[in-house]
Amino acid sequence: MSEVRLSVEPRTEFGKGAARRTRRAGKIPAVLYGHGTDPRHLSLPAIEFARVIRENGQNAVLTLDVENGSELALTKTIVVHPLKNYIEHVDLLVVKRGEKVTVDVPVVLTGDAGPGTLVNQDVDTLQLEAEALHIPEQIEVSIDGLAAGSQITAGQVTLPAGSTLVTDPEYLVVAVNEAPSEAAMAAEVDIEGAGVVEDQPETPESGE
């Protein structure tokens, strides 16, 4: 996993108004915590941080240049505005060189299953324990040539060296099923009007 350096600033103002002013200045309010230290309130450069996450993923190790030195950190939580899609807040976790951390790593399928099959990927990530500076960017799972009826569980996945599985090993990662035939798919499509009884026009009762 990549290690990226960011220059950050301490934050001395708090509350919603202060957070808005921080974001207007092109920065993201953040909190750095962990290893028994008091939480440190920081401002991250918004454009640079967004680029790091986009290019390296949330598991990128950040070297934060702060007052009186630097700190290694992982991004723990990113809060994104639900409508405007900008980053509102970030929680960062202090890590140390040589320390093992628990992270969610993306699962990427490689290869093509056998003909006449349909592949269902049940999970997008697996939780691993890995050394902080050697977090794998992704876990590749080969489905090449797998026949219908094949399944791969978390415990069957080959992990990168130095990583330990935290996810339940019985958890289903991918299932290869038989692809439905055209006839089966056509049978599932409701024919227009099938089963629908049209309302009959009302007939006036005698005497009205």
C-alpha positions, 0 to 999 in steps of 0.5 A, a space after each residue: 500500500 502506498 505511503 503518502 505525505 500530507 501537510 496538515 494544520 492544527 484546528 483551534 475553532 470548533 462547531 458547525 460554523 468553524 467547520 464551514 469556514 474550514 471547508 470554505 478555505 479549501 480544507 477538511 475538518 479532521 480528528 486524529 486519535 489513537 495509541 492513548 493520545 488525546 484527539 488532535 483536531 486538524 485541517 486537511 488539504 481538501 483537493 490533495 486528500 481527495 486525490 489520495 483517496 481516489 488514487 490509492 484508496 482509503 487504506 493508504 498510509 498517510 504521513 501527516 506533517 504536523 507541528 513538531 514532527 510527523 505522524 503515520 495515520 490511516 483513514 478510519 471514517 470519511 463523512 460525505 455530504 449526502 447531496 453535494 458529494 463533498 467530504 465533510 469530515 474525516 477521522 484518522 487513526 494513528 499507526 506505528 511502523 511494524 504495528 498490525 491493523 485491521 482493514 477492509 481490502 477490496 476483492 477483485 475477480 479475475 478470469 472468466 468462469 466456464 461457458 453458460 455460467 452466471 457469476 455472483 460476487 457476494 462481498 466486495 471486501 474482506 477484512 484482514 489483519 496486516 502490517 500498517 505499511 504493507 496493507 494490500 491494495 486488493 485481493 485477487 480471486 480467480 474464477 477462471 474456468 469455474 463450472 456452475 455450482 462452484 463456490 469460493 468462501 473467504 477461507 479458500 481465498 489466497 491472501 497476500 503474504 503477511 496478511 491474516 483473515 479476520 472475516 469468517 472463513 465460511 463467508 461466501 465470496 463468490 458463487 458460480 451458477 448456471 446461467 438461465 436459458 432464454 426460454 427460462 427468462 422469457 417464461 419469467 416475463 409477464 405477457 402484457 395484460 396476463 392475469 389482469 381483469 379489465 373493469 367491466 362498465 357499470 350497467 345502470 340498475 333498473 329504475 334509475 
